[in-house]
Amino acid sequence: MTPLKQLSLQHFRTHSQLSLAFKNQITVISGPNASGKTSILEAINLLATGESFRAKKIAEMISFGSDLARVRGRVSENEGETLDLEIMLTHGVIQGKRTPHRLFRVNEVARQKRIATHRFFTTAFRPEDLRLIEGSPSRRRGFLDTVLSSVHPDYERSLRVYDQTLRRRNKLLEQVRAGEQSANVLSYWDVNMLKHGIVLQKARTDFAAACAGVAFPKQFTIEYLPSIISEERQDEYRAKAIAVGHSLIGPHKDDFAIHLQTQINQFELSAYGSRGQQRLAVLWLKLCEHAYVQENSDSEQILLLDDIWSELDDESQAIIEPLFRKQQTIVTTTNEELAEKLTAAHVTLGVE
């Protein structure tokens, strides 16, 4: 089953015009560096989620000198229905008129993001993901948020409201500290943070528990490290939060750690794991993501491997290769020899 049938890009990154047809379950996109391979995967992920996995601003995805960009895709759903999806990206102004930065269409009809997206799901494995283990807590929280938002609309809503509430509460904390506001103004925002923070931490706890059921040659475990939010802890930390001018507890302070159980002992990978062990742990996390989405969604999945295959050792390659047979997989590489190896029985698309 190949949920993505066709993809076309217009003024997207370095692609002024590009059309691709995906006829095989496995597609390898080969080409030199800076030829736009990653942009193709980014566009596929954009169609799936409405978000980029690398752009901080929407304008970064629009070709230099262009007013807008378009990403179109033809996808099939489980029921066999074929849909034409489109996302138009703008700088916020078209022909002198203010316009949204993202406009979504399904079968040529304008739709809201929540309706136009999540028609299929993607699991993206990128070189940057190798820093999930030893990188910052915000990177790991971002991983959790991406996975959980993709399959739980209530999580996505609570995350959005929580982030908005956190920013507002932090501004008020600064004003209270400066004597410009009474501490009573925090009450409403405390309640809002508590309500949505509980939703986030419950979902994160459930994801960590689900990872225990993912089969893997190495015995990895995820330890969720929540900065628990409760009414009692809000009361306990309110004076300290006012003193420093920002919120000290809640999901925005959460983290997780990965442990490896060996025959001798168990240890935490970011501190004591080798590079090879950390690489395998990231691969395990991605398999956890893949399994969780599969368990919590009826929609098809696409596995996106961005120039990562050559960085995996033989053991890692052997672990991930069986996934190719389970869903549509799109691989990018700069290595022509590797492309020939991977496409002995599959199609390759060259990008110049």
Salt bridges, closest charged atoms under 4 A:
GLU42 OE2 - ARG13 NH2 2.81
GLU42 OE1 - ARG54 NE 3.02
GLU51 OE2 - ARG102 NH1 2.93
GLU51 OE2 - LYS113 NZ 2.45
GLU77 OE2 - ARG119 NH1 3.49
ASP84 OD1 - ARG74 NE 2.69
GLU86 OE2 - ARG70 NE 3.17
GLU86 OE1 - ARG72 NE 3.32
GLU108 OE1 - ARG105 NH2 3.84
GLU128 OE2 - ARG126 NH2 3.32
ASP129 OD2 - LYS286 NZ 3.43
GLU134 OE2 - ARG275 NH1 2.98
ASP145 OD1 - ARG204 NH2 2.91
GLU156 OE2 - LYS113 NZ 3.90
ASP190 OD1 - ARG169 NE 2.56
ASP190 OD2 - ARG238 NH2 2.80
ASP206 OD2 - LYS202 NZ 2.64
GLU223 OE1 - HIS259 NE2 2.73
ASP235 OD1 - ARG238 NH1 3.03
ASP254 OD2 - ARG204 NH1 2.84
ASP255 OD1 - ARG140 NE 2.57
GLU289 OE1 - LYS286 NZ 3.33
